[in-house]
């Protein structure tokens, strides 16, 4: 008696239509996730840089050479 192979070839490959749709959806989601995080990070970068380096050239920071001398 011959046995039939019950494994189907549909849905098992990397390029099946469902997996292509999943890859496209995940790519779009990753793009928007990255851009949203970047949009919240970019305005803070100068502040983070000045805090990391200890740069104090603000009129209100008490650095040498007061800018608000009257």
Contact map, one row per residue, 1 for C-alpha under 8 A:
1110000000000000000000000000000000000000000000000000000000000000000000
1111000000000000000000000000000000000000000000000000000000000000000000
1111100000000000000000000000000000000000000000000000000000000000000000
0111110000000000000000000000000000000000000000000000000000000000000000
0011111000000000000000000000000000000000000000000000000000000000000000
0001111100000000000000000000000000000000000000000000000000000000000000
0000111110000000000000000000000000000000000000000000000000000000000000
0000011111110000000000000000000000000000000000000000000000000000000000
0000001111111000000000000000000000000000000000000000000000000000000000
0000000111111001000000000000000000000000000000000000000000000000000000
0000000111111001011000000000000000000000000000000000000000000000000000
0000000111111101000000000000000000000000000000000000000000000000000000
0000000011111111000000000000000000000000000000000000000000000000000000
0000000000011111001100000000000000000000000000000000000000000000000000
0000000000001111101100000000000000000000000000000000000000000000000000
0000000001111111111100000000000000000000000000000000000000000000000000
0000000000000011111110000000000000000000000000000000000000000000000000
0000000000100001111111000000000000000000000000000000000000000000000000
0000000000100111111111100000000000000000000000000000000000000000000000
0000000000000111111111110000000000000000000000000000000000000000000000
0000000000000000111111111000000000000000000000000000000000000000000000
0000000000000000011111111100000000000000000000000000000000000000000000
0000000000000000001111111110000000000000000000000000000000000000000000
0000000000000000000111111111000000000000000000000000000000000000000000
0000000000000000000011111111100000000000000000000000000000000000000000
0000000000000000000001111111110000000000000000000000000000000000000000
0000000000000000000000111111111000000000000000000000000000000000000000
0000000000000000000000011111111100000000000000000000000000000000000000
0000000000000000000000001111111110000000000000000000000000000000000000
0000000000000000000000000111111111000000000000000000000000000000000000
0000000000000000000000000011111111100000000000000000000000000000000000
0000000000000000000000000001111111110000000000000000000000000000000000
0000000000000000000000000000111111111000000000000000000000000000000000
0000000000000000000000000000011111111100000000000000000000000000000000
0000000000000000000000000000001111111110000000000000000000000000000000
0000000000000000000000000000000111111111000000000000000000000000000000
0000000000000000000000000000000011111111100000000000000000000000000000
0000000000000000000000000000000001111111110000000000000000000000000000
0000000000000000000000000000000000111111111000000000000000000000000000
0000000000000000000000000000000000011111111100000000000000000000000000
0000000000000000000000000000000000001111111110000000000000000000000000
0000000000000000000000000000000000000111111110000000000000000000000000
0000000000000000000000000000000000000011111111000000000000000000000000
0000000000000000000000000000000000000001111111110000000000000000000000
0000000000000000000000000000000000000000111111111000000000000000000000
0000000000000000000000000000000000000000001111111100000000000000000000
0000000000000000000000000000000000000000000111111110000000000000000000
0000000000000000000000000000000000000000000111111111000000000000000000
0000000000000000000000000000000000000000000011111111100000000000000000
0000000000000000000000000000000000000000000001111111111100000000000000
0000000000000000000000000000000000000000000000111111111000000000000000
0000000000000000000000000000000000000000000000011111111000000000000000
0000000000000000000000000000000000000000000000001111111000000000000000
0000000000000000000000000000000000000000000000000111111100000000000000
0000000000000000000000000000000000000000000000000111111110000000000000
0000000000000000000000000000000000000000000000000100011111001110000000
0000000000000000000000000000000000000000000000000000001111101010000000
0000000000000000000000000000000000000000000000000000000111111110000000
0000000000000000000000000000000000000000000000000000000011111110011100
0000000000000000000000000000000000000000000000000000000001111110000000
0000000000000000000000000000000000000000000000000000000111111110000000
0000000000000000000000000000000000000000000000000000000101111111010000
0000000000000000000000000000000000000000000000000000000111111111110000
0000000000000000000000000000000000000000000000000000000000000111110000
0000000000000000000000000000000000000000000000000000000000000011111000
0000000000000000000000000000000000000000000000000000000000100111111110
0000000000000000000000000000000000000000000000000000000000100000111110
0000000000000000000000000000000000000000000000000000000000100000011111
0000000000000000000000000000000000000000000000000000000000000000011111
0000000000000000000000000000000000000000000000000000000000000000000111
